[in-house]
Amino acid sequence: MKNSVLQILPDPLADSASSAESAATATSDTACADVAVVILNWNGCDFLRQFLPAVLAHSAEAAVFVADNASTDDSVALLRAEFPTVQVLENGGNLGFCEGYNRALARLGSGFRYYVLLNSDVEVTPGWLAPQRELLEANPRIAACQPKIRQYSPDPATRQLFEYAGAGGGYLDSLGYPFCRGRLFDTLETDTGQYDDARPVAWATGACLLVRAEAWHALGGLEATFFAHMEEIDFCWRLQNAGWQVWYQGGSMVFHVGGGTLHKSNPRKTYLNFRNGLALVYLNTHPAELPAVLIGRVALDWVAALRLLLQGQTADFRAVLRAHGHFVGRLGYWNIRRRQFPPRLRLHERVGTYAGSLVWAYFAQSKRFFRQLGIRSEK
């Protein structure tokens, strides 16, 4: 493991607002030839046909790649016939989101300063890329950022809603539960310009994640064992622990379909979210805070499991039980990974955190909007 990040980076909580705000004014025609846009695909032929043309049209000279996880549909044939300028990176099987990207980005060599991890079900807009790149150019301590994420829909009203995966930037509560500006649980806000800023956050969505190549390789990419779901949160948390910053750039916007591979009600997704959620807090929480966080997290997971059972969702209930069993069964591995990337930041030292419980605030106090949580602005 490379430790240079820990040695050379300054305090991640130092103020850098002025340089970031100047980056937000960057023009949309800034060349991005040092950026590799990599779309991970698995049986997403229809999404590629629908959304890839806009990526090619609006990516400001960035190189565009599709990393294919052994699709069994016509994805590769489509790319070669209709998108000959797109470089296809064929993986040897369905490696999942994490290892699929790890393998693909390892094959790009040293010719790019930045990578974009872009879902195949994302519609990009003119000027979507340059403001994000300029943000990282202006501040070398920023390792990753995301744009504003709104819902993709043919309905104009629905397109004004923030999208579940990323919305206006990712946050974490005291137990490591993720949420976003613009989205608390299933409550989505309408975009009225309230999150058009650029600011540091706890995590940036993997649906559209711009990351500094240096930081990606220093941390070894995504945690392959996660397979999919919460992997970007783990990566961003590790970035903060290592001294980097993660930002949201509201001057850039994309639209996301969401659930293109696994619908949110799929028991497989339930399993991955609960297992990876436990691993997330175990790997990254400061040692002094870990026991209380882990106990609270397990207790609320069991409440959620019982709620699923009472609602008749027995497959999802069993998925939670299986997730906890598999997490405990791999404690030896999680301990090895925790030692490789030792947590060093307490809750109050991390950017983008809510000191309370989001579950309590939402269900017991009926707080449905981000502004009601009283989280102070951080720049």
ABEGO torsion letter per residue (X at the ends): XBAAAAAABBBAABBAAAAAAAAAABBAABBAAABBBBBBBBGAAAAAAAAAAAAAAAAGGBBBBBBBBGBABAAAAAAAAABAABBBBBBABBAEAAAAAAAAAAAAEAABABBBBBBAABBBBBGAAAAAAAAAAABAABABBBBBBBBBBABAAAAABBBABGEAEBBBBAAGBBBBBGBBEABBBBBAGAAABBBBBABBBAABBBBBAAAAAAAGEBBAAAGBEGAAAAAAAAAAAAGBBBBBBAABBBBBAEGAABBAABAAAAAAAAAAAAAAAAAABBAAAAAAAAAAAAAAAAAAAAAAAAAGBAAAAAAAAAAAAAAAAAAAAAAAAAAABBBABBAAABBGBBABBAAAAAAAAGBABAAAAGBBBBX
